[in-house]
Amino acid sequence: MKAEIIAVGTELLLGQIVNTNAQYLSRGLAALGIDVYYQTVVGDNKERLIRAIEIARERADLLVFTGGLGPTLDDLTRDALAEYLGRGIELHEPSMEKIEAMFAGRGGVFIESNRRQALLIEGAAPLRNDTGLAVGNALAVDDTCYLLLPGPPREMKPMFDNDGSAWLREQLGPSEALHSVLLKFAGIGESALEDLLIDLIREQSDPTIAPYAKEGEVAIRVSTKAGAAEEAAGKLDRTLALIRDRTSAYLFAEEDVPIETTIVRKLTEMRKTLTLAESCTGGLVSQLVTTVPGSAVVYVGGVVSYSNAVKHKQIGVPMALLEGPDAPGAISAETAAAMAEGMRASADADFALSVTGNAGPAAAEDKPVGLVYVGLAERGRETRVEKLQLAGDREGIRIRAAKRALYMLWQSLTGRA
Amino acid sequence: MKAEIIAVGTELLLGQIVNTNAQYLSRGLAALGIDVYYQTVVGDNKERLIRAIEIARERADLLVFTGGLGPTLDDLTRDALAEYLGRGIELHEPSMEKIEAMFAGRGGVFIESNRRQALLIEGAAPLRNDTGLAVGNALAVDDTCYLLLPGPPREMKPMFDNDGSAWLREQLGPSEALHSVLLKFAGIGESALEDLLIDLIREQSDPTIAPYAKEGEVAIRVSTKAGAAEEAAGKLDRTLALIRDRTSAYLFAEEDVPIETTIVRKLTEMRKTLTLAESCTGGLVSQLVTTVPGSAVVYVGGVVSYSNAVKHKQIGVPMALLEGPDAPGAISAETAAAMAEGMRASADADFALSVTGNAGPAAAEDKPVGLVYVGLAERGRETRVEKLQLAGDREGIRIRAAKRALYMLWQSLTGRA
């Protein structure tokens, strides 16, 4: 099945928002085994939208729309497709009841235009909206499938993941549906990981192995299209076992989570605590860890020691390490170790990570941009320090340094170091 | 002039990356007075790319491409357009010399495929690439303009902003070119700002006033298309004066920078220092401030006090405030004030911001999700605390709280509070 994603909304053409929906749907469709050949963005204009539908129909057999299902007159995706297909519009009673109940519950006056959010193209299956009011539409006409989803990501994502994907699986039939597992890696770059798996990647036909790179983390999706769920699981298992065996030093999750989530879960399970002492990452590691709900149970807090005074006073790094003609300086293995040890002792935590380095743009202490030291202090174990020379701009260096520090902790928590 | 943006890259269709280039270019083109009617994404496939060019030619008179200018055989945007136009390819000598010099400088072996990055479509003007090797192409053929830009945002953005925009302005001519000023606001929501300017927005024709909202910050672009630069400046000035007069409590910049940049600049100018004590924002304020190059001059560092122990030990918040049946607790105005004052004294800084609250997802200390206190302590001035009740999910609450704290500091630095 070949798909085209059509995002409808003038705000996208004005650059007011980024089309993250297209990425989410592309990944979701790929995971179902559906190839996306084009993505299109068109404004809230019926004539231009119908023209985009005509073009998409010539080159795809699944059209996935986002946006234009809301209450206002600008929301015209449903009307445009109905007009193109020569079909009527009908009211979906359960959606209408839900909208009325919502207004009644709020004690507000019912706004007539909200009725529009309960409308379906004649013959379309309704797609449940758990996080909003507009009902989704799914219909197959003349060998072409149409999926109409809302624009706001918090409504679009659950609708696609639930009713939308289920409906698509039905259209695909069992032999076409894709089964896949996502593997997440840290501490290794995309090309080094590919080297480890090069024979598997070269020989791949079924299952397929597709790498994805993000700054500081790499993912691989292992997929098979063949047969029923059980058969697919058997095929995947053999390939997964080979990959796990070669990459166990880097493989931190078999689902789409960042390494900080794995670490917070692991620390929670072990009932251990963490503190952080950051210089060049400026609070980024702390920000990543606290993005995970429930992190307060294991993360006690930390210090951003941008100046030597704070390194000394808040963390207890000796001034002799930081300043003076023979001092190793703030950007050094000695300071990284002292930061981790001082912070761990001060916060009385089980683990402390430290990061100190030069994220650029200019050299500091005569040390090159990209030179970073990460340290790990543990209760009752020797402190370790790693020296890194990272490439990229300021933001790239900061994110890679942060992820590398988290990787060091993960290695320790899982007995890999 | 009507534009279509064509992003070329299979990684976009697989959902491996988000098409942020389309947003950047849409905003940039809007700022030049060029309307974007469609955005298209197509994979690294010459046939499908040529088909996309044919379609775009029918509905636009400017085609802006991103991606497909690199060294590999997958990079085929230039070849596809040359084939479509029936033109040859020629070597751009200065770009070739730059590439060779780069390889010679690294002492590496010259990789022949890099030659491809110095190629131009016959008759195209070269667009300088300050951050990479691939030269851009600009050409006008049969009343249609073509702009070929690289895919990596760090190469695409400066090329578009410099040579790309200059070339487009020439194509537009003086009477069509848009002149605009971007105004950035903090401490006020989009709808409240619109209320302040409602008569100007309603009556607008020339200049136009377009609002943009981001989490925690709002922007307005004031634009005029008419006449020469001087005439445009006169028109803009009258409207800008009216807006400045009504919004001076919130207007922190007249260029596209975040509030943390304005604050770092202001502190540098005043030779003052800043420290931070963060609870629910978990290091986000620190991370924002340290994103600004040169922030190390004014930001001494701070503490992320996720636990009461760290609040007490690292910042000196009295335990009597934090724990006990009659204590106001960690999420309170008293604790916000004590965090700011304790941190300022400990780091011996001129200013200290504090943030404490509940970012969710669950209630904490029986305090509702979204309840946040921000504090500001200044050398020689009374400490101020603001109570906020913020809406949104965990990330939304965190970013709004962080921006609100920065706004409080900006008010003080500029004598507004």
Interface residues (C-beta under 8 A of the other chain):
Chain A: L12 L13 L14 G15 Q16 I17 V18 N19 T20 A22 Q23 Y24 L25 S26 R27 G28 A30 D35 V36 Y37 Y38 Q39 T40 V41 V42 G43 R48 R51 A52 I55 R59 A210 Y212 A213 T275 L276 E278 S279 T281 G282 G283 L284 V285 S286 Q287 V289 T290 T291 P293 S295 A296 Y299 V300 G301 G302 V303 V304 S305 Y306 S307 A309 V310 K311 K313 Q314 S346 A347 D348 G360 P361 A364 D393 R394 E395 R398
Chain B: L12 L13 L14 G15 Q16 I17 V18 N19 T20 A22 Q23 Y24 L25 S26 R27 G28 A30 D35 V36 Y37 Y38 Q39 T40 V41 V42 G43 R48 R51 A52 I55 R59 R154 A210 Y212 A213 T275 L276 E278 S279 T281 G282 G283 L284 V285 S286 Q287 V289 T290 T291 P293 S295 A296 Y299 V300 G301 G302 V303 V304 S305 Y306 S307 A309 V310 K311 K313 Q314 S346 A347 D348 G360 P361 A364 R394 E395
